[in-house]
Structure formats: C-alpha cells, structure tokens
Amino acid sequence: MFAIPEILWSPVLNFYYGFWQSGRSGNVNTLRNNFLQKADNWNYLKFIILLQLIGLVLFLIQLIRNKKSIKKVKYFSILFVSLVVTFLVATALYLAMAINLRIF
C-alpha cells in the first residue's frame, strides 16, 4: 500500500525535495514531475499520503503482532526503519495539511 503510490508518483519524496530546493534557491523544483504537486491537486496529494500512512501503521501493527516469528536483529531493524518512514510520512501529511490551510 505504501510502495505503489511512492513508485508511481513519489509524493513524499517530491514533497521533501521541493522544500529542500525552495530553501536553497528560492523556487520550487520537483524531483519528478507529477500531477500531485500542482495547486489544484492538493486534496489528492493529502489522500495518497494518508493512504501511505495508514498502510505503514497497519504494517507496524502486523509486525508487532508477529514479532515472535522473526529473529530479534531483523525485527528491530525492520521496526526502526518502519518507524522512521512512518514519522517522515506523518510529517509530510501534517505539512501538506498545514500549507493547504495557510498556517505557514
């Protein structure tokens, strides 16, 4: 559920890359052009990032439920990476909602 939107459109990666570029050069360039970064499509962007966040949270729940069947080192590695990615996606969703509401 997380991989398909990220492979097709890269919404989270484009979102962070746009912030990084706007801070360095003053204008916003996307890593890969897609329809989600246009101003008319912010609702689609938020929906796709929300779907990614739901998928990651469900993955974390399943991972925690099945921790006995996975070796400890592998389990903690997957858990750490998943938590970092979940934090990044949740932050991107918050920023997308905040920008759309003109909080910034």
N, C-alpha and C positions, 0 to 999 in steps of 0.2 A: 504494500500500500504506500510505502514511502518512496520506494525506488522508481516506480513508473512515472509519477509526476516530475521527479527530480531528473530523470533521464530525458523525458520529453521536453521539459520547459526550463529546468533549473531555477525554480522560483526563489529558493532560499539563497543559493549561491549568487544569483543575479542581484538579489536584494542587498546582500552584504557587499558585493563588488561595487554596486552603484554608490553605496555610502562611502566606501574607501576612495573611489575615484572623485566623488564630489568634494571630499576633504582635501585632496591633493591638487586638483586642477580647477575646481570651481564649477565644472559642468559634469553632468551625469552621463556616463557611458556604461552600457550594459556589456557583460561578458559575452552574452549570446542574445541576439535579438529575438524577442518573443512578444506575443500579444499581451501578456500579463503585465508588462511594465508600463503600458500606456495608461493614461489617466482615466480613461473610460472603463477600464477593466480591473479596477482595484478590488471590486467585490469578488471577482473570480480568483484573483491572487489570494485574498484572505481565505476563501473557501478551500483552495488547494493546500495552502499552508495549514489550515485547520485539519484537513483530512490527513496530512502527513503527521501532525501532532497526535491525532487520535490513533493512528497506526503505530506510532512509536510507543505511546503509553500502553496500548494493548500488547505490543511485543514485550515491553518490560514486565507487565503482569504475567504473561506466559513464561517468561524467562525466570521470574522469581518462583513461580509455581513448580517449575521443572528443574530446579537447581540441583536436586539430588542425582539426576541422570547425567550431569555434565561435570567434568573434572574441575577442581577448585580454581586452578590458574586460568583455565579457559573461561570459566564462568565469570570470574571477576574482571577479566579483560573485556569480555563482551558487555558486561554490566557497565563498566566505566565508559566505554566508547558510546554505548547507547544513552547513558545519562548526559554526556557532553553534547551529543547530537540533539537530544530532546531539549536541552537547555537552549541551544542555538536556534532551533525551530520555534520554540516558545517565545524567545526574544524577538525573532523576526515577525512572528504573528502580532506580538504586542506593538512593535514599531509600525507595522502596516496599519493596524487599527488606530494608533495614535496619530499618525500622519494624516490618515483619512479624516479624522475628527478635528484636525488643525490644532492639536495640542502643542506641537512643536512650533 
